[in-house]
Amino acid sequence: GGLRERRPTRTEHASRKQIPKPSPPATMLCTTTLVYAALIPAAIYAFSVVYPYLPVFSYRHVQDLDNTMKKFDAQFVDQKSAKNAAADKRREEYTKTTSTFYNLITDFYEYGWGESFHFAPRYEGEDFHASIRRYEHYVASQLGIQTPWNALPTEYEKMPRVLDVGCGIGGPMRSVAKFFKYRVRVTGINITGEHIVRAKRYNAREGIKNCDFIQGDFNKIPVKDATFDAIYDFEATLHSTDTLTTFKELYRVLKPGGRIVTAQYTLLDNYDEKNEEHVDIIRRVDNTNGCYCAGRKTEITTKALKKAGFKVLSYEDVFSKEAGSDIKFSEVFEGMRGGRFTGTRFGLWCTYAFCYIGESLRILPKGTAEVQNMLMGAAESFKQAGREKILTPGMLYVLEKPM
């Protein structure tokens, strides 16, 4: 029925197997070697460039980070079914709460926010960090200080004294010192020792010498009455559990005729205490930021300031359109319009993923990812508060102590 194909003999089949495959040309091997030789140093260099911008934290200032975070979560961060943090035992242990909170989050704040831990009103097209400095300089300009131009930067006894309430790691302090050309003496008070350590280090780095520090509670400032010529507060007193007590203490240490400029967190007119969603948003703002916004309506804050003895010269929500702010405070967590990649949803998740992987590889201490998770909750609560227009972190009061 047709011709069949002849099968090869065993000898022919064996000879075929023994035919060696052609080796790659020497030029190809040389090219591959050169590519690898170039890629490896390039990868190492790229990593060295990126590494300083990654959230690699040692947490040397916190003993047993994971356990500290769990205790904070169990004792101070209420679950959804619990009542607001402003009514719980945090009020009795507010100094411990605040110190623990900042020990946990300071590395993240520096990484994602900078050296000034506060919001700032922004114009369209303005850089995030530029807005921070402009806001700090504006506050400095409202302190009513007559700069002693005859005082050299080393003549501290001639300088007006200024109190920085809750000075953090000294970002605003350095900005204010520069604004007055180092001719004021700025004293920072802070409950968190690690903040003061870093503030001193950064001040030394920039050669700033006209600043000093007090580690302590701003409700019990260890100085004589009428010590300071002016006082400023960038959102620090939001950690106060009793604003009237805090305002009275600030009144005590301020000289008659002196001014205080304070940025207060207050609930806006849109806030409805009967709206469960509004209540829950503020509960989460409090719980994830170690603060006490619940019940702090603008009129209540104003009344407390007047009761403490201050004359209210002016107050306004600096984040409102009426005050000239083009970008809402909550937009720093909304997208790139907020000016911070680390504040976007994708940026937050990238940071969390890096922390999770870093923990798994033991590059980062256990508990780092959980701290980032808490801060992601804080960002979400701020976004919701901004969208609902129920909270401002910048009800800016300019006050005076009567003569």
Phi, psi and omega in degrees: 000014180139165182278133177267146180291136182283128177282145179290149177287167179301323182294316179296319181297318180294322182293326178295319180298331186276354180290117182289145177286145181294134179282150180298146180301151180299327181295324179294316178298320180294319179295315180300316179298318180294322179298312179297320180297330179276322185292319184297309177298324179296319179295319179296317180296316180300318179295321180294329178286318183283328188309315181298339182265000178270150181284069179261103186245139180272331184054040179295335183278357180239120177278126179056072184305313184300315181291322178298318179295319179296320178295318178299315181297317182289322186269329191239337180259100183294150174278174189300327183278350184276162179285171185298146182299333182295345182253001185260194186291351176303329180297327181281337184236042189296326180292319178294318180300310184295315180297315179297316180303311183287330173298326181284320193255352187302316180301318179293318179300315179298317182295313188262345189237319183123202185264356178244113187270063177207162175281170176207139175295146185226147172269158176300129178085357181276138178294145182303310183290330176295322179294324177300311181294319180298318180297317179296320178291324177297315178300316178301322182291340181268359184285348177070026182270129172272109184293127178282090185293344177278355180270127173284156180302350179257354183266076187296329184293339179271351188274142170297147179259133182236135178258128174259108184278120182065062192290349181060222180265016169090013179302303178299322179303313181293323179294316179293318178301318179290323179303319180268015178054040176062028180249022169230154177256115183259127176249124178258134174247135182207143181278340186262114183299322181298326177297316181293321177302313182290320180301316178298319181295317180289325176297316179296322179300324182264003177072026181270121185242349185269034181228146175219175190222152171231123172270114182178186185268128181288357172272349181218071185281121186279062175222166179288163175302150174053048180274322190254144178280334181201159181221143170225158186212109176265085173064018182281323185285003171294343178272001178282135177271349181216090187296326180298316177299317180296313181295324178295322179293320177293324176297320183297317187274355180270139178289147174304135184088351180280160181247152169233133174245120187228131177264111184255141168281121177224153176279135183270174185299333180291342182293130179240112183293348176267354179271113184299325179294317178299315180299318182291323178298313181292326176301317181287326173301313179298312187290329183263358180234005179060035184235185188220069182276336184305127178085355183271073174286158183302317182293329178290318178296316179299317179297319180295321179295318179292321179294328178291343177119353184285148169266124182276112179278321178193159169202145179201156174277105186291350179264002180277157176299324181298329180273358175097007179276123181277336186239127180295151181302325185286349182289346175294347178249003187267315184185192184292341175298336178287347174088006183221113177299321182294345179267347179288162179302316180294318180297320178297317180290326176298317179297317179297315181299317179297318180296319180296313179294319179299321176295316182298324180271001180064027172280326181245150179291149180298132182112345181298315181296326180290325175296315178298323178298320178297319181290330174294324175294323178296316180300317180296319180292323177294319178300315181292321178296322178291318179296321181278350180056049182247355184213144169230139174268007185223053168278097190270116180257135169249116188237158179224143174269117183302149178291000000 
